Amino acid sequence: MNKIAVIVCFILYTSFNEVNTSSPKHISVEVGKETGPYEVKCDYFKYFQVEVTDPCKDLRVQVIQSQGEPDLYVSRFPVLYPTERSLAWSSYDWGHENLTISTWDPNFEAGTYYIGVHAFCSEEVHTGNQDTIFTLLVESIAVEHPELEDVSGRTIQGNLIAEGYHYYRFCVPKECVSVNVRLDNCMDASECPTSYSYPELLVSSSIPKPTIKDHAWKLASVVRRTISLDPSDPNFQTGHYYVGVYGWCTPDDHCPDKSTCGPCEYANNTVYSLSVEMNDILPQHCTTNTVVCSISAAHTLCQNVLSVVLTLLFVSFSKLICFL
């Protein structure tokens, strides 16, 4: 019985150690700082992690090769060790690797990113079976949108389209800010009898071109002309927002009194002013709705707790077997 217990204990111990040592350690790197050189053995991976803090800029990862043939894979939690089989961003050109993850990608957000560099080897390529040597550079770079104008911290003017839309964007770079999106135009028929109107303002964090029927913040009033967002709103978050200005109006054949009903005839080409103002909130007054700890930190904590629990269970179980 003692011999069986020893064998069982050995199997448990071996399995336990394999679970806790088989995963390679991540090398932490900083945004904007080139590190290395690193060497990866043929057909092996080397893994890194980086904390990305700016949700308003693209993320660029460069592998600068000096030997061998590197391939690049980038992921977010729960994929900690991205490979060619993972759900991941990737680049496997010849030589250097240059991968840009767009801030417009719906899977992009600030947080921890995991980087895997694989040393590709084959006798069919000119680098053959060489180990890979490289340096790594992760950067946050300026972003452009192909269609929408950025109105962050600005005031701009436009002309309404009756029952049509104009679209803009802005980006919230951090949590502790308040945002005021304001739409102004002449709404008094006595001041502008043939050019007054009641346009609608829309703000969305997920729909690039929101309409009046979409999931978005709205004025829904001719009195209130500002949409205010701050961390007390459970839907407030850092990152990109989309703004729509809708030329709401009453069709002319349903507008018997044009001095009160806001006819489409008057709304078309009405001049409006749109502004987006952001103000910092003092930390002591900033109540956020996000989890303070990052997922990666929580994952590390869970690993540590699990390791302790498994150790205690292993010791207890081993004693139980040995004394049977």
C-alpha positions in Angstrom: 0.0 0.0 0.0 2.9 2.4 0.8 4.5 1.7 -2.6 1.2 2.6 -4.3 0.9 5.7 -2.2 4.4 6.8 -3.2 3.6 6.2 -6.9 0.4 8.2 -6.6 2.1 11.0 -4.8 4.8 11.1 -7.4 2.3 11.3 -10.2 0.4 14.1 -8.5 3.5 16.0 -7.8 4.8 15.7 -11.4 1.5 16.8 -12.8 1.2 19.7 -10.4 4.6 21.0 -11.3 4.0 20.6 -15.0 0.8 22.7 -14.8 2.6 25.4 -12.9 5.9 25.5 -15.0 4.8 24.7 -18.5 3.6 28.3 -19.4 6.5 30.6 -20.3 6.9 33.9 -18.5 6.0 37.1 -20.2 8.6 39.8 -20.6 7.2 43.2 -19.8 7.9 46.0 -22.3 7.0 49.7 -22.3 5.2 51.7 -25.0 7.6 53.8 -27.0 10.8 52.0 -25.9 12.7 49.6 -28.2 14.0 46.5 -26.3 16.2 43.6 -27.0 18.0 42.0 -28.7 16.1 38.8 -28.0 16.8 35.3 -29.3 14.3 32.6 -30.0 15.2 29.0 -30.8 14.0 27.5 -34.0 10.2 26.8 -33.9 9.8 28.2 -30.4 8.0 31.3 -29.1 9.0 34.2 -26.9 6.3 36.1 -25.1 5.8 39.7 -24.0 3.2 41.9 -22.4 2.6 45.6 -22.7 0.2 48.0 -20.9 -1.6 50.3 -23.4 -3.0 53.4 -21.8 -4.2 55.6 -24.7 -7.5 54.5 -26.2 -7.4 57.3 -28.8 -4.3 56.2 -30.7 -3.5 53.2 -32.9 -1.2 50.5 -31.5 1.8 49.6 -33.6 4.1 46.6 -32.9 7.3 46.2 -34.8 9.7 43.2 -34.7 13.1 44.4 -36.1 14.8 41.2 -37.3 18.6 40.8 -37.4 18.6 37.0 -37.9 16.2 34.3 -38.8 12.5 34.6 -39.7 10.2 36.0 -37.0 6.4 35.8 -37.1 4.3 38.1 -34.9 1.1 37.4 -33.0 -0.8 39.8 -30.7 -3.8 39.1 -28.4 -5.8 40.2 -25.5 -7.2 38.3 -22.5 -8.1 35.4 -22.3 -5.5 34.5 -25.0 -2.2 34.9 -23.0 0.0 33.0 -25.4 -1.1 33.8 -29.0 0.0 31.4 -31.8 -0.9 30.8 -35.4 -4.0 28.9 -34.1 -5.2 31.6 -31.8 -7.8 34.4 -32.2 -5.2 37.1 -32.6 -3.8 39.9 -34.7 -0.8 38.7 -36.7 1.9 39.6 -39.2 4.1 37.1 -40.9 5.9 38.9 -43.7 9.5 38.1 -44.7 12.1 39.8 -42.5 10.8 42.6 -40.2 7.2 42.5 -38.9 5.1 45.7 -38.7 1.6 45.3 -37.3 -0.8 48.2 -36.6 -4.0 47.6 -34.6 -6.5 50.3 -35.4 -8.2 52.1 -32.6 -11.3 51.8 -34.8 -11.1 48.0 -34.4 -14.1 47.0 -32.2 -11.7 44.7 -30.3 -9.2 47.4 -29.5 -9.2 49.1 -26.1 -6.7 50.2 -23.5 -5.3 47.4 -21.3 -2.9 44.6 -21.5 -1.8 43.1 -24.8 0.1 39.9 -25.2 2.8 39.5 -27.9 4.2 36.3 -29.2 7.2 36.2 -31.5 7.7 32.8 -33.3 11.0 31.7 -34.9 9.8 30.2 -38.2 12.2 27.6 -39.6 12.1 25.7 -42.8 14.7 24.5 -45.3 12.3 25.9 -48.0 13.1 29.5 -47.0 16.4 31.4 -47.4 16.8 31.7 -43.6 16.7 27.9 -43.2 16.8 26.6 -39.6 18.4 29.7 -38.0 17.3 30.8 -34.6 15.7 34.3 -34.6 17.3 37.4 -33.2 15.3 40.6 -33.0 14.4 43.8 -31.1 10.8 44.8 -30.2 9.2 48.2 -30.4 5.6 48.9 -29.3 4.2 52.4 -30.0 0.9 54.4 -29.7 0.6 56.4 -32.9 -1.7 59.2 -34.2 -4.9 58.0 -35.8 -7.0 59.3 -38.7 -10.6 58.4 -39.6 -11.3 58.2 -43.3 -14.7 59.9 -43.1 -15.4 61.6 -39.8 -14.0 64.9 -38.6 -12.6 65.1 -35.1 -14.3 67.7 -33.0 -12.5 66.9 -29.7 -12.1 70.2 -27.8 -13.4 72.3 -30.8 -16.3 74.3 -32.0 -17.3 73.9 -35.7 -20.1 75.2 -37.9 -22.2 73.3 -40.4 -25.3 73.6 -42.5 -28.3 71.3 -41.8 -29.7 68.9 -44.3 -33.5 68.7 -43.8 -34.2 65.1 -42.5 -30.5 64.3 -43.2 -27.4 63.8 -41.1 -23.9 65.2 -40.6 -21.5 63.0 -38.6 -18.4 63.8 -36.4 -16.3 62.1 -33.8 -14.4 62.7 -30.6 -12.3 60.6 -28.3 -12.2 60.5 -24.5 -8.6 59.7 -23.4 -9.1 59.0 -19.7 -11.8 58.2 -17.2 -11.8 61.3 -15.0 -13.2 63.9 -17.4 -16.6 65.4 -18.0 -17.8 65.9 -21.6 -20.3 68.4 -22.9 -21.5 68.1 -26.5 -23.5 71.2 -27.4 -25.6 72.0 -30.5 -26.6 75.7 -31.1 -28.6 77.3 -33.9 -31.4 79.9 -34.2 -34.6 78.4 -32.8 -36.6 81.6 -32.4 -38.9 82.4 -35.3 -39.1 86.0 -34.3 -35.3 86.3 -34.7 -34.9 84.2 -37.9 -38.4 83.8 -39.3 -37.3 81.8 -42.4 -34.3 80.0 -41.1 -35.1 78.7 -37.6 -35.2 74.9 -36.9 -35.1 72.2 -34.2 -32.2 69.9 -35.1 -31.5 66.8 -33.0 -28.2 65.8 -31.5 -27.0 62.2 -31.2 -24.0 60.7 -29.4 -23.0 57.0 -29.6 -20.1 55.1 -28.3 -20.6 52.1 -30.6 -22.4 53.3 -33.8 -20.3 55.4 -36.2 -23.4 56.9 -37.9 -26.2 56.9 -35.4 -29.8 57.7 -36.4 -32.7 59.0 -34.3 -33.9 55.4 -33.8 -30.5 54.0 -32.7 -29.1 53.3 -29.3 -27.6 56.7 -28.5 -27.8 59.7 -26.2 -30.2 62.3 -27.6 -31.5 65.8 -26.8 -35.2 64.8 -27.4 -36.1 68.4 -26.5 -36.1 71.9 -27.9 -35.1 73.3 -24.6 -32.0 71.2 -23.6 -29.2 71.7 -26.1 -26.3 69.9 -24.4 -25.6 66.2 -23.9 -23.4 65.8 -20.8 -21.4 62.7 -20.1 -19.2 61.8 -17.1 -18.1 58.8 -15.1 -21.3 58.7 -13.0 -23.1 57.5 -16.2 -22.8 53.6 -16.2 -22.4 53.7 -20.0 -19.5 56.2 -20.0 -16.2 54.9 -21.1 -12.9 56.0 -22.5 -12.4 55.8 -26.3 -14.2 56.9 -29.4 -17.6 58.5 -29.6 -19.7 59.4 -32.7 -21.8 62.5 -33.1 -24.8 62.9 -35.4 -26.6 66.2 -36.2 -30.0 65.4 -37.6 -32.1 68.0 -39.5 -35.3 67.3 -37.8 -38.2 69.2 -39.3 -42.0 69.0 -40.2 -42.8 68.2 -43.8 -44.2 71.4 -45.4 -47.6 69.8 -46.2 -48.0 69.0 -42.5 -47.0 72.5 -41.4 -49.9 75.0 -41.6 -48.2 77.6 -39.4 -44.6 77.9 -40.5 -43.9 80.3 -37.6 -44.2 77.5 -35.0 -43.9 74.0 -36.6 -40.3 74.1 -37.9 -40.9 73.3 -41.6 -38.3 71.4 -43.7 -38.2 74.4 -46.0 -36.6 76.5 -43.3 -34.4 73.7 -41.8 -32.5 73.0 -45.1 -29.1 74.8 -44.9 -29.7 76.3 -41.5 -26.4 77.2 -39.9 -25.5 75.3 -36.6 -22.6 75.3 -34.2 -21.3 72.1 -32.6 -18.9 72.0 -29.8 -17.3 69.3 -27.6 -15.8 70.4 -24.3 -13.8 68.2 -22.0 -12.9 69.1 -18.4 -10.8 67.2 -15.9 -12.4 65.9 -12.8 -10.4 65.9 -9.6 -9.6 62.3 -8.4 -11.5 62.8 -5.2 -14.6 63.7 -7.1 -14.2 61.0 -9.8 -16.5 58.0 -9.3 -15.9 55.5 -12.1 -17.9 52.5 -13.0 -15.0 50.4 -14.2 -13.0 47.8 -12.4 -9.8 49.4 -11.1 -7.7 46.2 -11.4 -6.8 45.1 -14.9 -7.8 41.7 -16.1 -4.2 40.7 -16.4 -3.6 41.7 -12.8 -6.7 39.7 -11.8 -5.4 36.8 -13.8 -2.1 36.9 -12.1 -3.8 37.0 -8.7 -6.0 34.1 -9.6 -2.9 32.1 -10.7 -1.2 32.8 -7.4 -4.3 31.9 -5.3 -4.9 28.8 -7.4 -1.3 27.7 -6.9 -1.6 28.1 -3.1 -4.9 26.2 -3.1 -3.5 23.4 -5.3 -0.4 23.1 -3.1 -2.6 22.8 0.1 -4.8 20.2 -1.6 -1.8 18.3 -2.9 -0.1 18.2 0.6 -3.4 17.2 2.3 -4.1 14.5 -0.3 -0.6 13.2 -0.1 -0.7 12.9 3.7 -4.1 11.1 3.4 -2.8 8.5 1.0 0.5 8.0 2.8 -1.2 7.3 6.1 -3.9 4.9 4.7 
